[in-house]
Amino acid sequence: ELKDAPQPVVCSMGNLCASGGYYIATGANRVYALPSTLTGSIGVFGIKADLSDLAKRYGIRVEHVSTGPLSTAPSLFSPLTQPMKTDFGRAVDRMYEYFKSIVAESRGLDMDQVESIAQGRIWTGEQAKSIGLVDEVGGLSRAMAYAKRTYASEAATVETWPKEPSLRERVMKRLSSMDDTQSMTTVLFESLQAEIFGEHQQNSATVAAPVLPSSVSGTVLTMDELSGLQYLLREQGLPTKADQDKMVLSTLIKDNFWR
């Protein structure tokens, strides 16, 4: 499907892009992986669930009207028989061969080469580059730079999909889900807090050695602005819901904080 797409596709793998993820990515015009990306896992397996014994324990009786030895194979209440096992094995083999053929065609490898690196094996991004599963080692910025350079121009704009909801849409969603215990002022205040400080952001700090005046020595602990604001809020104590109705955000930040 990627090959048939009207526009070129450049893939940037994150921390993990294996099995089904690699199945999708392999057809891209250019594939980038991080050095530590876990990828590959070219393989297929099947599972047959059997809840017949569990059903019997609870007095549930299931009956089937079968027209052949494989009729009840999809049923959760049918034990795995030898004909079913054989049929499942053949289906898995067919899918595995198809998976390998997609990789071989997309990556310019023969089937024997693909088989030697398949069999469900996991590779790092660097290893995947050396065996031909990806084109380049790099992250999203390198993939975007390649796409601009090759298929567009440096002036090209980047659009993110799916589209992020607007501030108005996010606030309206919060207002529509408010209950009787919340006031509109509280919901609006919480929405503003979430926009500025982030709902799910975790505090992060890194130890760095910046260029400092000679009079300053020792290790310096640095934070990004967001983490600094979150630290300030925790130090002062988050306001209660009752306080939020009366407070404005500026009162949380002292004048000397930015200095």
Buried (B, 14 or more C-beta within 10 A) or exposed (E): EBEEEEEEBBBBBEEBBBBEBBBBBBBBBBBBBBEEBBBBBBBBEEEBEEBBEEBEEEEEEEEEEEEEEBEBBEBEBBEEBEEBEEBBEEEBEEBBEEBBEBBBEBBEBEEEBBBEBBEEBBBBBBBBBEBBBBBBBBBEEBBBEBBBEEBEEEEEEEEEEEEEEEEEEBBEEBEEEBEEEBBEEBBBBBBBBBEEBEEEEEEEEEEEEEEEEEEEEEEEEEBEEBBBBBEEBEEEEEBEEEEBBEEEEEEBEEEEEEE
